[in-house]
Structures are given as structure tokens and as C-alpha cells.
Amino acid sequence: MTEQTLDLAISGGVVADGSGAPAFTADVGIAGGRIVAVGALAQPAQRVIDARGLVVAPGFIDVHSHDDMALIRGPRLDFKMMQGVTTVVVGNCGSGVAPVTAAYRQYYEVFLSSVLGPAADFSWSTTAEFYTTLEKAGPSLNVAAFAPHGTLRFAVMGMEPRPPSSGEMEQMKELLEEALAAGAIGLSSGLVYAPGAFATTEELVELCRVVACHGGIYASHIRDEGDHLLEAVAEAISIGREAGVPVQISHHKASGRRNWGKVVDSLALIDRARAEGLDVTVDVYPYTAGSTFLSMILAGGAEEGGLEDVLVAAAPHHPELEGKSLQQIGELMALPPLEAGQKLVQEDPSAVAIAFTMAEEDVRRVMAHPAAMFGSDGIPSAGGKPHPRLYGTFPRVLGTYVRREKVLGLEEAVRKMTDLPARKHHLTERGRLAPGYHADVTVLDPRCINDIAIYQDPRRYPDGIRYVIVNGEVVVEASRHTGKSVGRVLRAGG
């Protein structure tokens, strides 16, 4: 019998297969978009990549992205591909781009375009139409999506700050059913942002019962990441318990100096829930600064003079202020930092900023927890100076926290970037280097992997990512994007 000719062989690399098991030297054989062998290959190959001295890992999965519109506007998504990411999860924080109404399109242009980026065409209305539009755009990497609670609620209730009527709840359930039938992997919430902030726990439980019927998961930007962190974590866990759904707590942190150290207690809450048999996990980004609307940061109030160091990341009406701190902007305006920020928000309501609110020790503690995975939470604004996590999250973990700081071992870090998120988000046959799995692969140099994006110059590709393979096709080669469009929309259940 004639031996199968492989499409691609990756030869002689150190394989971290995603399982967390010790890495080993082996070849990886790929044919028909799948991994067919891991070991010593006997088959010939049309192409061979020499991976000696390099690490061969499954493609990284960014479980917390806001790339919904960016994928349509620029489907190469170079800022993720060049990190070794082969799958992004969109629709996070209860915010997304489907389903949409005429009113939502207007709301998006005024407020969300500075975060998710300007609308590409917005020709769709339903979730199914959005997924079809994504496919037609031809992304370079794979995409999975949550149904965003805030977007569903807006479609039914607009910005009404009240519980839904029984009829409105039924309408939200119908929209959620449509999204899940179209392939959404679950429901996300953003409980600090309107209109999601107006939802009660009971509303979320009722919607999550619909998610449970479809085998989906619930991901939440919880109601408070500061003074009431523990109560907010407990609420997320209770929603999962009552509705019977797995829970993902987004970008887990303790925000504000007076709350530093609280992640010890929040992780203990999660451990207790897991000991009860509840599937509760978290994601984290490897930085001590977060990024959101400037108005949200100002609403938190000045803490120990901390507003001076807040950086303006995007201000569509005042681009000359992007990259400047509130201290610098205040000096230009002859105002204290808080008043300068308030003035900017009045003139530019959708301005986005970066605030340094977390303790390094807390970030490391969350990162090392066995139920933690990684998400960039990057904001793909069209202009400005976005948080460097947009370009650097995954290489930063491997360069800073694996190679230099040794917070994690290589194999465990790779597991948190691949197999753990794939299993949690029901990304079937992805996240491992094993026969039969889809051939999403990242080949990196462990000696120089590093993020080089910084706050004042964030749009910089990392060092050390040599090859990125999506569904068996080489999309990044010799640290350059090939321009191939081989990604897929990963619909739940199909």
C-alpha cells in the first residue's frame, strides 16, 4: 500500500502538545487540514519545516477578544496572528455586533466604534447573518462567538434601566435561541456597562437556562472587580449553579490598591465551587493595567491620586491627546487631572483610556491558578494607542512569565493557551497536537519569544513567533503574515 504523502511535516521540534505533559522532541505530520501523526514520521511530505531548536505547540486561543468588527474590517487580524493565535472568541463583555436594529447601529457609531472599531458595512441584522458575513470576509484565523447579553437586551429594551416585562423576557429568549441555533457558544454579560448593568441576577439566570439547554457556557465581566469583588464572583457562581451552566469569569482581577490581595479570597470561592462540581474558570491578561471607556474610569473616582497616570488610548475627536496622561492633559487645559478627564469625556464620550489598577502579585497568582486561561481583552480601535495587550499578550506570558520569571512552566502555559480554553469553549478537536485534531499550530523560538509592544508604542509585533498554521495552511511564515484566508467560523455543535 502506498504511504500517504503529507501536506506538511514539522520536523525535529520540541512538542508541547497542549496537555500539560512534559514536552518531547518529535515530528508533526499534517494532511487534509488535520494532524495525522506526532512522532518519527515515515511518510514523505510536500513541504518540511525544520523546527530544530524551536517549540511546536497548538495554536493559541484568545478566549477574550473584542475583534467582532475588526474581523470584517481587516480579516487578516495581524495583531493576533503574529502572536501565534489561531482562534479568537468574540462577543465578550455582553457587547457585540449582532443582533442589531437601526437604533443599535446609531448607538454603535456614537459609543462602541471607539472600542470595537468603526463599522465595516453593518449589512446584517441577525446573528446568523453576522456569522455568514464573517465567513465571507475570509478571516485568517478561526472565530467562535458568544451571544452578547447587552446587545440582546438593547434590541428588545434599548437602554431602559428596569427589569424586563414577561413579554420582553420572551423576546430576549427568542433572540438568544436564534443566536445559539446559529452557533453561538453561550451567553456573555458585561455587568458594569449599560444596558447589561440594569439586569438582575434573576434575569441572567433565566437566560442562562436557555443556554443550558444548548450545552453552552456563561462568561461574565462581573458586576464589580474592586470593593465588591467577592460578592460579584459569588453572583456569577450562583448564576451557573441555578441555571446549570459552566461559568467563565472574564479578565479576573482585584482593581484598586485597597483591594489588592483579594484574589486570594476570590480564587478560594472559585475553588470551593469547583469542589462542589461546578465548572468555574477564569481568564486573565498578563498586565497590571486595564483599559475601558474613560468615563468608566472616572466614575470609579480618584484613588490616592491615581488618575494622573491614566493614559488616553483613543479619543476620536481629540486624536492629539492620544497617548497622553491625564496629568499631561490637565497641564494643557490648566485643570486638575480629574476635571481634565471630565472635560474630555464631555467632548468625546467614547474616549478609551488605560488605568494602572492591579498588583503584579495578584496578576501572577491568578495566572498560576490551574483554572485560569489567557485572554487579551485587546481593544482593536482603528486609531490611537491601544493597550499593548492587543499585540503582546501571549508572547508576554511566554517571555516574561515563563522564561524570565518562571511563574509557569512552558507546558502549563501552553495548556492554558490551548487545551484548557478549547475544552471549556467546546472547540471540538482543537487545542492539542494529536492525531485527528485540526492542524492549528504555532512554532516559536523559546530563546527570544517576547512582547515588544509598550504603552507609548503599542502597535508592534512580538519577537519569536516563527510559523503559525491554521487548518493545515501556513499563515505566518518566517515571522511574516502570508495573507492567507483559511480561518473558519466555529459554530457550536457543528
Secondary structure as UniProt FT lines:
FT   STRAND          8..15
FT   STRAND          24..31
FT   TURN            32..33
FT   STRAND          34..39
FT   STRAND          48..50
FT   TURN            52..53
FT   STRAND          55..58
FT   STRAND          60..62
FT   TURN            68..69
FT   HELIX           70..73
FT   TURN            75..76
FT   HELIX           78..81
FT   TURN            82..84
FT   STRAND          85..90
FT   HELIX           92..94
FT   HELIX           102..107
FT   HELIX           108..112
FT   HELIX           113..116
FT   HELIX           127..137
FT   STRAND          142..145
FT   STRAND          147..148
FT   HELIX           149..157
FT   TURN            158..159
FT   HELIX           166..182
FT   STRAND          186..190
FT   TURN            191..192
FT   TURN            194..195
FT   HELIX           196..198
FT   HELIX           201..213
FT   TURN            214..215
FT   STRAND          217..221
FT   TURN            227..228
FT   HELIX           229..243
FT   STRAND          247..249
FT   TURN            250..251
FT   HELIX           257..259
FT   TURN            260..262
FT   HELIX           263..275
FT   TURN            276..277
FT   STRAND          280..284
FT   STRAND          289..293
FT   HELIX           294..299
FT   TURN            304..305
FT   HELIX           306..309
FT   STRAND          311..314
FT   TURN            316..317
FT   HELIX           319..321
FT   TURN            322..323
FT   HELIX           326..333
FT   HELIX           337..347
FT   TURN            349..350
FT   STRAND          352..356
FT   HELIX           360..368
FT   TURN            370..371
FT   STRAND          372..374
FT   HELIX           389..396
FT   HELIX           397..404
FT   HELIX           410..417
FT   HELIX           419..424
FT   TURN            425..426
FT   TURN            428..429
FT   TURN            435..436
FT   STRAND          441..444
FT   TURN            446..448
FT   TURN            455..456
FT   STRAND          465..470
FT   TURN            471..472
FT   STRAND          473..477
FT   TURN            478..479
FT   STRAND          480..481
FT   TURN            492..493
//
